[in-house]
Amino acid sequence: KRAFSELKLEGLYLNPSRLHLYPDDSHMIPLMEICREMQKPVIFNAGYSWIPDSPAKYSEPVRFEDIACSFPEVKICLAHLGWPWHMETVMMLMKYHNVYTDTSLIYMGTSKQYYEQIFCRDLDINWLQNCFADKVMFGSDLPRWRQVRSMAGLKELPVRKDVLDRILGQNAEEFLGWRQRDER
């Protein structure tokens, strides 16, 4: 509560793998209740983590479903598109209005190649444009990956300008509560 009220932090970041806790563990519930009460979003490290001794089993995207259901008023970001379980993340994006993700994928090769693999081959680019364009936020995972490279890779995707604008800022503003979501 102090972080939000006195320090003016905009949200909470949790890494269940680092904590060795599942997202719906009883230790997480009081934190989620505070976020609901204070209308603050939560970013969860989801999927793979580079950090040693941080088992991915705690951050598999489907493990966040109970939290999404129990706290529909709390905006939740499943960071890193939940890779390698990105299809589970897509299901969560399409199913729950309060679930978001970001583009801070741990890519091999270039960001352009990896974004094309994820958004054009593993998925169809129209899924991004038509099903969850309002749920994906720009992320780079700095210092591991430089923002300029991540942004360049996104700008080379074959997406409409309005979708790219949403990814590069508008969705984050909505996630943080700085602007209202445009109802389409």
Backbone hydrogen bonds in HBPLUS format (Angstrom, degrees):
<---DONOR---> <-ACCEPTOR-->    atom                        ^
c    i                          cat <-CA-CA->   ^        H-A-AA   ^      H-
h    n   atom  resd res      DA  || num        DHA   H-A  angle D-A-AA Bond
n    s   type  num  typ     dist DA aas  dist angle  dist       angle   num
A0005-SER N   A0001-LYS O   2.82 MM   4  6.02 176.7  1.82 163.2 164.3     1
A0006-GLU N   A0002-ARG O   2.83 MM   4  5.18 143.1  1.97 130.3 142.4     2
A0007-LEU N   A0002-ARG O   3.10 MM   5  6.53 161.3  2.14 155.0 159.9     3
A0009-LEU N   A0003-ALA O   2.93 MM   6  5.71 172.9  1.94 152.0 150.0     4
A0012-LEU N   A0041-PRO O   2.99 MM  29  6.43 156.9  2.04 150.2 157.4     5
A0043-ILE N   A0012-LEU O   2.74 MM  31  6.16 163.0  1.76 162.6 168.1     6
A0014-LEU N   A0043-ILE O   2.86 MM  29  6.33 158.0  1.91 160.6 167.2     7
A0045-ASN N   A0014-LEU O   2.90 MM  31  6.38 154.6  1.96 153.4 160.6     8
A0018-ARG N   A0015-ASN O   3.03 MM   3  5.39 119.4  2.41 108.3 122.5     9
A0019-LEU N   A0015-ASN O   3.04 MM   4  6.34 149.6  2.14 151.8 161.3    10
A0020-HIS N   A0016-PRO O   2.82 MM   4  5.80 116.5  2.23 137.5 153.0    11
A0021-LEU N   A0016-PRO O   3.07 MM   5  5.14 163.2  2.10 143.9 148.5    12
A0020-HIS N   A0017-SER O   3.28 MM   3  4.98 144.1  2.42  90.9 101.1    13
A0025-ASP N   A0022-TYR O   2.93 MM   3  5.25 161.7  1.96 123.6 123.9    14
A0028-MET N   A0025-ASP O   2.90 MM   3  5.53 149.6  1.99 119.7 128.3    15
A0031-LEU N   A0028-MET O   3.05 MM   3  5.43 121.7  2.41 108.1 122.5    16
A0032-MET N   A0028-MET O   3.07 MM   4  6.40 157.0  2.12 154.6 161.8    17
A0033-GLU N   A0029-ILE O   2.88 MM   4  6.13 153.2  1.95 155.1 163.2    18
A0034-ILE N   A0030-PRO O   3.01 MM   4  6.26 150.9  2.10 142.6 149.4    19
A0035-CYS N   A0031-LEU O   3.01 MM   4  6.32 159.5  2.05 148.1 153.7    20
A0036-ARG N   A0032-MET O   2.90 MM   4  6.16 151.8  1.98 145.8 153.7    21
A0037-GLU N   A0033-GLU O   2.89 MM   4  6.08 166.6  1.91 148.6 152.4    22
A0038-MET N   A0034-ILE O   2.85 MM   4  6.00 158.8  1.89 153.9 159.3    23
A0039-GLN N   A0035-CYS O   2.84 MM   4  5.52 105.3  2.41 132.7 147.1    24
A0040-LYS N   A0035-CYS O   2.88 MM   5  4.75 161.0  1.91 136.1 142.5    25
A0039-GLN N   A0036-ARG O   3.26 MM   3  4.99 156.6  2.32  97.7 104.5    26
A0042-VAL N   A0075-LYS O   2.90 MM  33  6.36 158.5  1.95 159.6 166.4    27
A0077-CYS N   A0042-VAL O   2.83 MM  35  6.27 157.4  1.88 157.0 162.5    28
A0044-PHE N   A0077-CYS O   2.83 MM  33  6.00 174.1  1.83 170.7 170.8    29
A0079-ALA N   A0044-PHE O   2.91 MM  35  5.94 155.5  1.97 167.0 174.7    30
A0047-GLY N   A0059-SER O   2.71 MM  12  5.09 166.0  1.73 128.0 132.9    31
A0048-TYR N   A0083-TRP O   2.78 MM  35  6.08 168.6  1.79 158.2 157.1    32
A0058-TYR N   A0055-PRO O   3.32 MM   3  6.26 167.1  2.34 123.3 125.2    33
A0059-SER N   A0056-ALA O   2.83 MM   3  5.27 156.5  1.89 117.6 125.5    34
A0063-ARG N   A0060-GLU O   2.83 MM   3  5.58 150.7  1.92 128.4 137.2    35
A0064-PHE N   A0061-PRO O   2.97 MM   3  5.64 167.2  1.99 121.6 125.9    36
A0065-GLU N   A0062-VAL O   3.17 MM   3  5.49 167.6  2.18 113.9 116.7    37
A0068-ALA N   A0064-PHE O   2.98 MM   4  6.28 160.7  2.02 156.1 161.9    38
A0069-CYS N   A0065-GLU O   2.95 MM   4  6.19 153.5  2.02 151.1 158.2    39
A0070-SER N   A0066-ASP O   2.80 MM   4  5.92 159.9  1.84 147.8 153.9    40
A0071-PHE N   A0067-ILE O   2.91 MM   4  5.80 145.2  2.03 148.0 154.8    41
A0074-VAL N   A0071-PHE O   3.03 MM   3  5.51 158.8  2.08 116.2 122.7    42
A0076-ILE N   A0098-ASN O   2.75 MM  22  5.99 170.0  1.76 171.1 172.6    43
A0100-TYR N   A0076-ILE O   2.67 MM  24  5.96 154.5  1.73 159.5 165.6    44
A0078-LEU N   A0100-TYR O   2.86 MM  22  6.17 167.3  1.88 143.1 140.3    45
A0082-GLY N   A0079-ALA O   3.12 MM   3  6.13 163.8  2.14 123.5 127.3    46
A0083-TRP N   A0080-HIS O   3.04 MM   3  6.05 178.4  2.04 132.4 132.1    47
A0085-TRP N   A0082-GLY O   2.77 MM   3  5.35 141.1  1.91 138.2 133.0    48
A0088-GLU N   A0085-TRP O   3.04 MM   3  5.46 129.0  2.31 108.6 121.1    49
A0089-THR N   A0085-TRP O   3.25 MM   4  6.68 152.8  2.33 146.4 154.4    50
A0090-VAL N   A0086-HIS O   2.94 MM   4  6.21 156.0  2.00 145.4 151.5    51
A0091-MET N   A0087-MET O   3.06 MM   4  6.31 156.3  2.11 142.6 148.3    52
A0092-MET N   A0088-GLU O   3.01 MM   4  6.35 156.5  2.07 147.1 153.2    53
A0093-LEU N   A0089-THR O   2.83 MM   4  6.15 154.9  1.89 154.5 162.0    54
A0094-MET N   A0090-VAL O   2.99 MM   4  6.20 160.1  2.03 153.6 158.1    55
A0095-LYS N   A0091-MET O   2.94 MM   4  5.99 141.2  2.09 145.6 156.6    56
A0096-TYR N   A0092-MET O   2.99 MM   4  5.80 161.8  2.03 150.0 152.5    57
A0099-VAL N   A0096-TYR O   3.31 MM   3  5.60 171.2  2.32 114.2 115.8    58
A0101-THR N   A0135-LYS O   2.87 MM  34  6.25 149.3  1.96 168.0 170.6    59
A0137-MET N   A0101-THR O   2.91 MM  36  6.24 153.8  1.98 137.8 146.0    60
A0103-THR N   A0137-MET O   2.92 MM  34  6.31 133.0  2.14 159.2 172.3    61
A0105-LEU N   A0103-THR O   2.71 MM   2  5.41 141.9  1.85 101.2  91.2    62
A0114-TYR N   A0110-THR O   3.05 MM   4  6.29 160.4  2.08 150.2 155.8    63
A0115-TYR N   A0111-SER O   2.80 MM   4  5.93 170.2  1.81 159.0 161.5    64
A0116-GLU N   A0112-LYS O   2.98 MM   4  6.08 158.1  2.02 147.9 154.4    65
A0117-GLN N   A0113-GLN O   2.98 MM   4  6.19 151.1  2.06 140.4 148.6    66
A0118-ILE N   A0114-TYR O   2.93 MM   4  6.21 167.5  1.95 157.6 159.3    67
A0119-PHE N   A0115-TYR O   2.78 MM   4  5.71 160.2  1.82 153.3 157.4    68
A0120-CYS N   A0116-GLU O   2.87 MM   4  4.99 144.0  2.00 127.4 136.0    69
A0121-ARG N   A0116-GLU O   3.19 MM   5  6.66 129.8  2.45 151.3 162.3    70
A0121-ARG N   A0117-GLN O   3.29 MM   4  5.01 139.4  2.47 109.7 120.2    71
A0122-ASP N   A0117-GLN O   2.75 MM   5  6.04 172.3  1.75 171.8 174.5    72
A0123-LEU N   A0118-ILE O   3.02 MM   5  6.14 136.1  2.22 142.2 154.8    73
A0127-TRP N   A0124-ASP O   2.76 MM   3  5.50 152.0  1.84 125.2 133.3    74
A0129-GLN N   A0125-ILE O   3.06 MM   4  6.40 164.9  2.08 149.6 153.9    75
A0130-ASN N   A0126-ASN O   2.73 MM   4  5.54 156.4  1.79 142.7 148.8    76
A0131-CYS N   A0127-TRP O   2.79 MM   4  5.02 150.6  1.88 134.8 141.9    77
A0132-PHE N   A0127-TRP O   3.30 MM   5  6.75 139.0  2.48 155.7 162.6    78
A0135-LYS N   A0132-PHE O   3.09 MM   3  5.24 162.0  2.12 114.1 115.0    79
A0138-PHE N   A0167-ILE O   2.76 MM  29  5.44 125.6  2.06 168.2 151.4    80
A0144-ARG N   A0141-ASP O   2.97 MM   3  5.89 121.4  2.33 142.3 139.8    81
A0149-ARG N   A0146-ARG O   3.15 MM   3  5.56 125.9  2.45 106.3 118.7    82
A0150-SER N   A0146-ARG O   3.13 MM   4  6.48 162.7  2.16 153.6 158.9    83
A0151-MET N   A0147-GLN O   2.79 MM   4  5.96 167.6  1.80 162.5 165.5    84
A0152-ALA N   A0148-VAL O   3.01 MM   4  6.09 155.2  2.07 137.8 144.8    85
A0153-GLY N   A0149-ARG O   3.04 MM   4  6.25 157.1  2.09 148.1 153.4    86
A0154-LEU N   A0150-SER O   3.12 MM   4  6.42 154.5  2.19 147.4 154.0    87
A0155-LYS N   A0151-MET O   2.93 MM   4  6.16 160.0  1.97 154.1 159.6    88
A0156-GLU N   A0153-GLY O   3.32 MM   3  5.36 144.2  2.46  95.8 105.6    89
A0157-LEU N   A0154-LEU O   3.03 MM   3  5.41 163.6  2.05 112.8 118.1    90
A0159-VAL N   A0157-LEU O   2.86 MM   2  5.61 134.9  2.06 106.0  92.6    91
A0163-VAL N   A0160-ARG O   3.17 MM   3  5.37 125.4  2.48 100.7 113.7    92
A0164-LEU N   A0160-ARG O   3.09 MM   4  6.45 163.0  2.12 153.3 158.0    93
A0165-ASP N   A0161-LYS O   2.86 MM   4  6.06 160.5  1.90 153.9 159.3    94
A0166-ARG N   A0162-ASP O   3.12 MM   4  6.27 149.5  2.21 135.4 143.0    95
A0167-ILE N   A0163-VAL O   2.97 MM   4  6.29 164.0  1.99 154.7 158.5    96
A0168-LEU N   A0164-LEU O   2.84 MM   4  5.99 161.6  1.87 155.5 160.6    97
A0170-GLN N   A0165-ASP O   3.37 MM   5  6.48 168.9  2.39 145.0 144.4    98
A0169-GLY N   A0166-ARG O   3.38 MM   3  5.60 165.1  2.40 105.6 109.7    99
A0171-ASN N   A0166-ARG O   2.88 MM   5  5.19 171.9  1.89 137.8 137.7   100
A0173-GLU N   A0169-GLY O   3.02 MM   4  6.30 157.1  2.08 156.6 163.5   101
A0174-GLU N   A0170-GLN O   3.07 MM   4  6.37 151.1  2.15 146.7 154.2   102
A0175-PHE N   A0171-ASN O   2.84 MM   4  6.06 158.3  1.88 148.7 155.4   103
A0176-LEU N   A0172-ALA O   2.90 MM   4  6.07 157.5  1.95 151.1 155.8   104
A0178-TRP N   A0173-GLU O   2.76 MM   5  5.01 145.0  1.88 165.7 163.0   105
A0177-GLY N   A0174-GLU O   3.04 MM   3  4.95 148.3  2.14  98.5 108.4   106
